[in-house]
Amino acid sequence: MRTIISFPGESTQTMARFTQAALAVALLLDAAPLPAQPTAPAKVCAGAYYFDGWTGKTGHLTRRLREEFADRKPVWGWRDDSLALVEQQIDYAADHDLAFFAFDWYWPESADKQTPLNTGLNLFLQAKNRQRLQFCLLVANHGGFRIGPADWDAVTDVWVRLFREPTHLKLGGTPLLIFFAPRELRQAFGSSEAVKAAFDRLDAKARAGGLEGVCIAACTAPAPADNPDYLTELKAEGYSCLTGYNYPRYLTKGPDKIQPFSRLIEGHEQIWNRFAADSPLPYIPVVTTGWDKRPWEDPASPATQAVYYPDRTPVQVADFVARAVRWLNTHPDKTTQERILLLYAWNENGEGGYLTPTKGYGDAYLKAVSEALNPGVK
């Protein structure tokens, strides 16, 4: 309803002009569009790296892990090499808002290309509830599992078959493939130009298989001071985006091997911001949810012991993940359109980076991640 206001003492002509002006303003107000409301960012697509050293066949179940760090034992036990247990893990992850597993994937340098380290992925693909999570591969091309020209045709055939799985994670419509060690790949092929040619062949093979190409990510830290063009070199090799596996030592200070978890968080924020400032490619942020690999070290050789962060808590991990979400919100032009976030890790229990429900903490870390991904939702 419109109200026309009159003032005592005004002439009829003045009042008429005032009425016409008021009506014109009212009509303009009625016709003017409402201001655009800010759009909430899309939900973050968070996934966790999955390391399968828990078949009992790889030497990762050390005495020290089982006895001195028994609180890290998953609620289903140390072994996870059964279909029922992988299905249980899928449910735990999906129920706590994880969207995918990035499986550490291995291609042995020996003649026998089968390895128990790929058991988790093989069981995942058989799981009756596998549609609850997407998946992708982290190619663990380090010592013992380096990949070079001689293996390229065979290994890319395997990858393309996996890319065509209905639940394979895609970025920009293309399957995501992550390389753990870009330097190792360059060394194996002999040059950046040879790596680019190999990626082009992979892309062509994926397209011949009915896909739209491949999105290839490189695990890396920010460019080192002695090679400020390193990230540009990765782009030239054909990588589509950058990410990392973990960053446990970026901001450690002094000779003390024991460091506060808060420093790990601070170091990651610096890493993310450096990528935002310097990277020529989109960056997928990584959260190192913990780092303490003493179960795999010799206590009699303290000089070789890595830095570790023994004071992590679910509250700190929730804060860590929340900061990563904020970084994605404030840097939409520096990351992937799908707002991917990678967590190290689902089950690196030996290295201290794990979200699996355990005997010591139950599902507290999973709940912390879920709460950080869904702020304000109880």
Secondary structure as GFF3:
##gff-version 3
##sequence-region A 1 378
A	DSSP	alpha_helix	12	31	.	.	.	ID=ss1
A	DSSP	beta_strand	45	50	.	.	.	ID=ss2
A	DSSP	alpha_helix	63	68	.	.	.	ID=ss3
A	DSSP	three_ten_helix	70	72	.	.	.	ID=ss4
A	DSSP	alpha_helix	83	95	.	.	.	ID=ss5
A	DSSP	beta_strand	100	105	.	.	.	ID=ss6
A	DSSP	three_ten_helix	116	118	.	.	.	ID=ss7
A	DSSP	alpha_helix	119	124	.	.	.	ID=ss8
A	DSSP	three_ten_helix	130	132	.	.	.	ID=ss9
A	DSSP	beta_strand	134	139	.	.	.	ID=ss10
A	DSSP	alpha_helix	149	163	.	.	.	ID=ss11
A	DSSP	beta_strand	170	171	.	.	.	ID=ss12
A	DSSP	beta_strand	174	179	.	.	.	ID=ss13
A	DSSP	alpha_helix	182	189	.	.	.	ID=ss14
A	DSSP	alpha_helix	192	208	.	.	.	ID=ss15
A	DSSP	beta_strand	215	219	.	.	.	ID=ss16
A	DSSP	alpha_helix	230	237	.	.	.	ID=ss17
A	DSSP	beta_strand	241	243	.	.	.	ID=ss18
A	DSSP	alpha_helix	261	278	.	.	.	ID=ss19
A	DSSP	beta_strand	286	288	.	.	.	ID=ss20
A	DSSP	three_ten_helix	294	296	.	.	.	ID=ss21
A	DSSP	three_ten_helix	302	304	.	.	.	ID=ss22
A	DSSP	alpha_helix	314	330	.	.	.	ID=ss23
A	DSSP	beta_strand	340	344	.	.	.	ID=ss24
A	DSSP	beta_strand	347	348	.	.	.	ID=ss25
A	DSSP	beta_strand	353	354	.	.	.	ID=ss26
A	DSSP	alpha_helix	364	373	.	.	.	ID=ss27
###
